[in-house]
Amino acid sequence: MRDFRKLKVWEKSHELALEIYRATRSFPKEELYGLISQMRRSVASIPTNIAEGCGRDGTAELGRFMRIALGSASELEYQLLLSFDLGMLKEEIFKKLSSMVCEIKKMLTGYLKTMILPA
């Protein structure tokens, strides 16, 4: 069992979750059960799956949850683009959040490569 709090990728994904929650506060109220909910679920899934994987037995289980976190990051990447294209996110915030997502995806991919797990 690993301590997820010691992983830099968990720290960064937790910070991203906080930023997404802040950014979506200004979205239109009619998106509460639409895009706001989707984005918050996607972003929360990233550090949640990292934490869950760290609590599982074995490298294979950790790898499986890291891949799920990577999938959630990809979902969020699209949701950010959609939010920007719909005019719900200012360009500056969109770029910042997108950059954070890309960094996390790179970190997760790198972590998976160091584990030497089959795809």
Secondary structure, DSSP 8 states (H G I E B T S, - for coil): ---GGG-HHHHHHHHHHHHHHHHHTTS-GGGTTTHHHHHHHHHHHHHHHHHHHHTSSSHHHHHHHHHHHHHHHHHHHHHHHHHHHTTSS-HHHHHHHHHHHHHHHHHHHHHHHHHT---
